[in-house]
Amino acid sequence: MNKNLIPENYNSQNLVSMWRNFIDWDKRRIGEGNFLVNQFHKHNVKKVFDAALGEGCDSIYLIKQGFDVTSNEIDKIFLNKALEYAKAENIELKITSLDWRELDKKLPEKFFDTVLCLGNSLSYLFTEKDQIDVLNQFRRILRDNGILIIDERNYQYILDNRKEILKGNFHYKGRYVYCGKEVHAYPIEISDQRVKMEYIDKRTGEKGYLILYPFKHGYMKNLLHKASFKSVEQFSDFKSGENINADFYQYVCIK
C-alpha cells in the first residue's frame, strides 16, 4: 500500500462500518438512472476496470449486469468488506490492489473497454503531477476508443460558500451519489488546498474523516485534456451538461 494514497486522519475501520449506509446502494442506483449501463452499451463495453472498489457497490452491480469486472482496492478493510458483501450476493470478485500510478507494472496495455474512477476518488491525490500520471495510467490500459468514467464532487460550491458551510449550512441533495439518511458528511475544514470531510453516523455517534483535494471549476476537464483524451463529455448529477448547482459531476472520456 502506498502511503501517499492514504489521506491524513483516515480511519477506514470507522468509515467502512458506516459506508454502505452512507451510500445506500438501492437509492444510488435509482439516482443514477442506469447511467453506467447505458454508457457501457453505447460504447460497447464488456471489460471493466473499477479503479476504486470501496465496499463494492458498483463492481457487484455491474457483475450482476453481466460485465467482466476487475476491481482494484488498496485499503484492506474496505476490500474485506467488499468481499463479504460479494459472498453474500454469490458474486466472485476479481481483485487487484495496485497504486494507480503503477498500473503499468501489472496490467497490460489496451486491455479494458472502460476504467471507472468513481466516488470522488481522484481527489485523494494532491498534486497535478500525480493526477496527470494517474489519468495517463488509466488511458494506457484502455483500448482505442475505450472510455474513462470519472467523477468529482462540486467543490466550487464548497469553496465559494466556505464561511456559511463552516457555520453548519451545508446543502446536499442526497439523491444521486451518497443517498443514506443515517450517515451524514460535512466539510469541517475548507481551504483552496484541502477539504476535510467528517462523516457521522447519527445512530451511534461514530465518526470518520477524509482529507480531499478540492478541484476548482474546470480543473478536472483541464486534467483530462492534458491526459490526451480525445473527447470529454460532462454530466451533472448524471444529466448531460454542466449545472453549477449539481452535487456531483461525471465525465465520459474517450481515448
Secondary structure, DSSP 4 states (H G I P E B T S, - for coil): --GGGS-TT--HHHHHHHHHHHH-HHHHHHHHTTHHHHHHHHTT--EEEES--TTSHHHHHHHHTT-EEEEE---HHHHHHHHHHHHHTT---EEE---GGGGGGTS-TT-EEEEEE-TTGGGG--SHHHHHHHHHHHHHHEEEEEEEEEEEE-HHHHHHTHHHHHTT------SSS---SSEEEEEEEE-SS-EEEEEEETTT--EEEEEE--PPTTHHHHHHHHTT-SEEEEEETTEES--TT-SEEEEEEE-
